[in-house]
């Protein structure tokens, strides 16, 4: 069958794609920027890619008419304050793009929406479900609560809180109940629902066997990591303070933190488990889902991470818009140095950032990250998804990967920190030398003052970084 996969570069989409291919489907991946889409080499020949933005009606005719099924995995929660309007527009255009096609079944992954009073984010999910349900096809909504898996936003937030804070003074929403589910089970429900007539024109809640408060989830995580943690719940923390608390302690963006706090006051517990028997699935428990997540992390096998989403920085752009580094009106710090061993040099470049650090003056990088976070930026909170591999579109601390070709010996990063201008950092092998170039395009007088104020630090950091990368140990 021919399947349309929206959100193919997202957390769930990246994990669902290889499963669809393995099931024998022909998959058409919808992406806004094809340069950001890097599926595994083993499946590239079994899929096709179309560039489409469901907020832009002029791109809708790119959707093929001979598709049999589709997954709607598009969310805009942390990309804009007006995400409710964006999500509605996207749903309307998606439905419009299917007019005249041979599609039989559409599956939408949403959130559990069983309360009479919903948060803005859950209300938006409900509105999208209503809009998608008006199409000329069989429609199924799979509603999930907290998704636990390596790289998921929920998992990373819980991890940050538990591993960073031995003692927590927390808001009262930690008493709210939820029903977490492992990401592997989410994928299983999505794949088994496809073309299953028992799921047509219905909605289902999916969750694991455990109903827990957020406090119990945090303490359960601590237990799984053999950490002793104390949590004190106070009633005086306002939603705004709670959002700041999540933002500064965890790797989430402030926009996402605000949406999460708004939603965490509402219980997300399944109505029933009818779909489990329909599809023959027995979801794993919370502690087992945590174990599976850490097995993936320890083996450096994280397939996808929410941190690689553009929403993690609040900046939305196409890679192709910035892959050509400008020269006019820019400040440039270019340094070259002969390397001792090409392979060692490349391995260091491809491992840069995250736990590895930046090879020189890491405390200065950490200070810059702290200042950026205080200014509302991403700081160094995102780290990197994989310790040794880099793909176009990945986040590396407060940088975004624009180009990565190890055979060619070139890595290009774009800064997503708060800056009065735009910045690029490039590593390039030229014969037997490494060329390291920092480029800054200032925005007005403030941008020029910024460059000259950090120039002494650049001389120290970039010289030391280049020396240590090219040195063979």
N, C-alpha and C positions, 0 to 999 in steps of 0.2 A: 504493500500500500504506500501511497505517496503522502507524507506527513509534513505539514507546515509547522515549524518550530519557531515561535517568537521568543525573544529574550534568550537567544542562543549563547550570548556572552555572559549571561547572569549566573548566579550561584546555582540555581536549580537547573537551568538550561544546559550548562556545561556537563552536568552529571547525567541528565536525561538523554542527551544526544548519543553517547556510545551504546546505551542500552537499547535505544530505538534501532540503531544500526545492527546491533547483534540480533535483534528480533526479526531482521530481514526487511525492514522498511526502507524506502527511499526518502531521505529527509531533505527538505528545503529550509535552510536556515535564514531567518530574517535578522539582519543586523543593520545598525545605522552607519557603521564604519567598518568596511571589510578589512582594513589594515589591522584592526584590533582583534580580528577573529583568527585564532590559531588552534584549530582542532588537532588532535593527535594524527601523526602521519599515517598511522594504520587505517584510519577511516576517511581520509580526505577524498579518496576516489569514489566513495560511496555516498557523497552528499553534494548538494549545490548551494550556492550562497547568493542571496539577493540583498542589495542595499535598499532599505525602506525605513522611513520614519512615519509612524502612524499618527504623528501630529502634523504631518505635511501631506495634504490630499493629492498633491501632484505626483507622489511616489506610489500611490495605491495600485496603479495598473501594473506594477511589477509582480504582483502576486499571481502565480499561475492559476489557471482555471481548472486544471485536471487533478487537483488535490483531493484526497479522500478524507483526511482528518487534520486537526490542528490543535496545538496547545497554546493557550494564551497565558504567558508568564511575564507580562509587562506590569511594572509598578513604578511609581514616581514619588514615593513617600518622602524621601529625603533630598530630592533634587530641587525642590521649589516650595515656597510658602503656599503657592496656589496649586498644590499637587492634585487637589480634588477635581478641579476643572480640567487639568491635564489628563488625569486618568479617565475622566468621562469622555473627553474628546478622542483620546486614543481608542477607547472601546467602540465608539460610534464609527470611527474610520476603519477599524479592523473589520467590523461587521459589514461595512460598505464594500470593503475590498473583496469580500467573499461573494458578492452578488454575481450571479451567472456562473458560479463554479459548481463542480460536482461534489462538493464537500458533504459528508454524511454526519460527522461528529466533531464537536469542539469541546475541549476540556479546559476549564479555568481553575487555576490554583489560587484560592482566596484565603481569608482568615475566618476563624470561628466567630459568628455574629449572632449569638443567641440572646443577648441582653436587649431589653426594650430601649435602653439609652446607650448609644454607641459613641465611642470616641470619633473624632473627625476622620482618622485614618481607617477605622473599621467601617464607618459609615460610607466612606468612599469605595471600599471594597464591595459593600452591599449594592451600591449604585451601579458599579461596573457589572456585577453579576446580573442585575436587572436588565441592563442595556444589552449585554451579550445574549441574554435569554430570548430576545426578540427576533433573532436571526432565523433564516430558513434552513435549519439544520438541527440535529439532535444535540442537546446541550447538557453537559455535566459539570457541576461545581464540586471541587474537592476543597473542603475547608480545614485548614490546619492551624494549630496554635503555635507554641514555641517549638522551633525546629532545632534539634541538637545534632551537630555534625562538625567535623573539622572545617574551620573557616566560616561557619555560619555566624551571623551577627549576634544571635542570642548566646551561642557558645562562647564567642570571644568576649562578650560583655561580662558573662558570669566568670570566665577565666580571669579577666583583668581584676575584677572586684575581689575574688577570693585569693588570688596569688599576691596582690599588692597590699591588701588591708587585713592585718591580723585582728583588728577591732573595727567594727563598722557601726556608725550611728546612721540609721537609715530611715527613710520615709515610711509612712504607714501602709503604702501599697505593697510592701513586702508580705503582707498578710493575704493578698489576693491569691485565689486559687487558679491554677492552670493545668493543662494536660499535655506535657511535652511529648514530642515524637521524634524518633531518630530519622535522619535525612535518608538513610537507605530504605526505610519503610515508606517515606513520602514518594520516592522514586518508584517503589513497587506498586503503590496505589495508583499512581499516574499511568504506569505502563499497563497494568492489568485492567484498568477501566476503559481503555481505548477499544472502541467498537464492541463493547460488552453491552448488549441491549438492556440488561437489567439496570444499568446505570443511566440510561437515556432520560433526559428531561427531569433530572432529579438533582438534589444537592445532598452531600454527605459530610459529616464531621469525621476527621481522622485524628487519632491521638494514641499514645501509648497506654499501658495498663495503669500507670501511676497518676493520681490526681494530687498535686503538690502545691504548696504556697511558694512564692518566690524565695522566701527565707529558707524553706526546706530544700529547695533546689540549690541554693548557695551552700548550705551546710552539707548536702549530699556530695557536691563537687569537692568540698574541702576534705571530706572523708575519703573520697576516691584518690586524692593526692596526698593522703596522710598529713593533712594540715589541721591545726587546731585554730578555729575561728570563733569569735564572739560577736554576736549581732544584737544591737540595741535598737529597737524601733521607737521612734518619737513621732508625735502627732503634729509637730509644729513646722515641719518642712513643707514649704509651698511647692506647687508644681514647677515654678521657675527655679527655685533653689535645687529641687530634685534634678532638673535638667542639667544645671551647671555641675551638680555632683557627679552625674553620669559622664558628662563631657570631659571633666578634668581627670577623673580616675580611670576611665575606660578608653578604648580606642574608637568609640563612636563619634560621629560628627554632632554638632550642637542641634542641627535641624532634626536628625534622626533621634537624638536623645529626647527632644521635646515631644515628638510623635510617640515615642515609646512610653514616656511617662504618662501621657494622655491615655494611652491604651492599657497600661498596667493597672489602672484602677478598676478595670472591668474583667470579670471572670471569663476565661476562655476554656470552658469544659464541654466535652462532647455531649450531645443530646442522647445518642445511643451508639452502638457499635455494629449496626446492621450491615454496613459495607464490609466489615471483616469477614462475615460468613458468606456474603455474596461473592467476594473475590478469593476467599480461602487464605486470608492473611492474619497472622498473629503477631502484632507489633511487639518489639522488644521494649524492656523497661528503661527507665531513665539512667540508672547506673550502668547498664549494659551499653546504652547509646554513648555514654561518656567514655567507656573503655574503648569502643570502636573508634571514636574520634581521636583518642590519644594514640591508638595503634597506628593510625594514618599519619599523625604528626611525627611520631618517633621514627617512622620508616620513610619520612619525607615524601609522602604520597598524597598530599592534599590536592584534590582535583580542581577545586574552585574555592574562592574566598570572597566574602562580601567586601573586603578591603580593596579589591581590585576594581570594584565598581566605581564609576566616576562620582557617584553619590557620596562616596566616602570622603571626598574633598569638597563637595559642593560646587565643583567646577565642571562645566559640561562643554566639551569641545571634540572635534574630530582630530584624530592623530595626524591626518594628512594636512591639516591646517598649520601644523607647527614643525613638521618633520624636516623642512628646509630651513636651516638656521640662517637668520638674516645677517647681513654685514653692515648695511648702511645705518648710521646713527647708533651704533652699538659700542659698548665697552667690551674688550676681549682680553682674557688672560690665557695665553697659549704657551704651553711648555712641552718640551720633548726630551726624552731620555732613552738611551739604549738599554734594552732589557737583556737579562742574563739567559732567560729561557722563555720562549714564546708560549708554550703550553701553560707553564706556571703563571705567567703574566695574564693570560686570558682567563684561567681559572679564578684568579683573584678578582679580576674585573667582574666576572659573572657571579661572584659570591658577595659583591659589595653591598653594604647596608644591612639593616636588620641586626641579627645577633652578631654578625661578622664585624660590623662597624665600617668605618671609612679609612682605616689603615693609618691614620695620623690625627692626633688632637681630638679623639672621640669626645672628650669632655666639652670641647668647644662646639662640636656638632650637637651634643645634648643640650647645651645652653641655648643654641640657636633654635632648637626644636621647642624648648620650653618657652622662649620668647614668642615664637610663632603661635603656640597653643594659647598663650595669654592674650594674643591679638585676635583669636578666633580662628586660627589656621589649623592645619592637620598635625603639626609637630612631627615627632618621630614615632607616634603612637601606632602606625600601621605596620611597621617593620616590612617584611616581605613574605609572600606565600610559600615559596620554595627556596631552600637554602643554596642551591647550586644552579638552578635553571631560571632563565628569564625569558618572558614572552612579551611581545608588543602589547601595550595596554596595562601591564602589571604595575602595581604600586610598589615603590621602594622608598620607605620612609616618607619624606615629603617631596619625592620626585615621582614622575610618571614615565614609564618606558615608551619612547616614541619609535625606536628602531633597535633591533638586536639581531646581529648576524655573527655568530662565533667564527664561522669559516672565513668570513670576510674580515673579522677582527674589528667590528665597530659596534659600539653601544652609545645610544643617544638618549639622554634624560631631559625631561622638562619639569621645571619647578612648579609645585602646587602650594608652596608656602605663601604667606601674605607678603607681597612685595609691591613697591611703587614702580612696577615694570614687569618684564618677562625675562626668564633666565633659562639657559640650556647648559648642560654639562655633557661633554662628548669625550669618549675614549676611542682612539683609532690606531690600529697597527699600520705603520708605514715602513715597509722594508724591515729593518732590524731595530726599529725604534717605536716607542709608544708616544703618540701625540695626544695630549690632554688639553682640552679647550673649554674654558668657561666663558659664556657669552651672556651679556646683560643688555637688554634694550630698555632704557629708562623711560619712565613716564613723567615728563616735565622736570622741573627743578628739583623736586623732592627725590626723584629717581637718581639724579646725578649726585645729589648730596649723599644718598644712601651708598652708592658705589664707592665714593671716595672715603666714606666713614669705615667701610669694611675692608678697604684695600690692604691695610697692614696685616689683617688676619688671613686674607687670601694668600698673600705672599708666604706666610708661615704654613698654612694648611695645605694648599695645593702643591707646594714644593715637597713637603713631607709625604703627602699621599702618593705623588708620582714616584718618589724614590722607593717607597716601600712596596708599591705594586710591581715595579720592574725588578726588584731584588729577588733573586732565586734563593730560597731557603732549603 
